Amino acid sequence: MQLKMAKVESFTLDHTKVKAPYVRLITEENGGKGDTISNYDLRLVQPNANAIPTAGLHTIEHLLAGLLRDRLAGVIDCSPFGCRTGFHLITWGEHSTTEVAKALKGALEEIATVTKWEDVPGVDVYSCGNYRDHSLFSAKEWAKKILDEGISDDAFNRNVI
Ligand SMILES: [Zn+2]
């Protein structure tokens, strides 16, 4: 017997064909009252070739939470993929992948320059579910590597913004 489950777009993407780092629009969903929600694939490293270690990814997550909201309207959530190669970004409304890539670039540029641990938000026992598992050093080094490679607004063709 085959297990019946909803089809998920992310599992239909050929991960061997993409060229990270990139921003890709996964879906635009329309609600019953006319609102649109967009879901993006923020792929920071190449699938099955690299993965950001958990502590660095966790610190990037905490920093992106505020830095992306400062740069892009309607951010609902930005959460890491289980494979640790990037993040889902969910927003109200529609944004071009170029617009999202520019916001991501600006946010990573800021992460690369953070010098004080106190500037990372929500990293105490009260505001984080695993506050011991963070690394600002790792977050900054991965941010620099991603910026050096350049962020494309197209998953399959390098079109660095
Ligand atoms: Zn946390």
Boltz pocket constraint, residues with backbone or C-beta under 6 A from the ligand:
constraints:
  - pocket:
      binder: B
      contacts: [[A, 58], [A, 62], [A, 122], [A, 127], [A, 128], [A, 129], [A, 130], [A, 131]]
      max_distance: 6.0
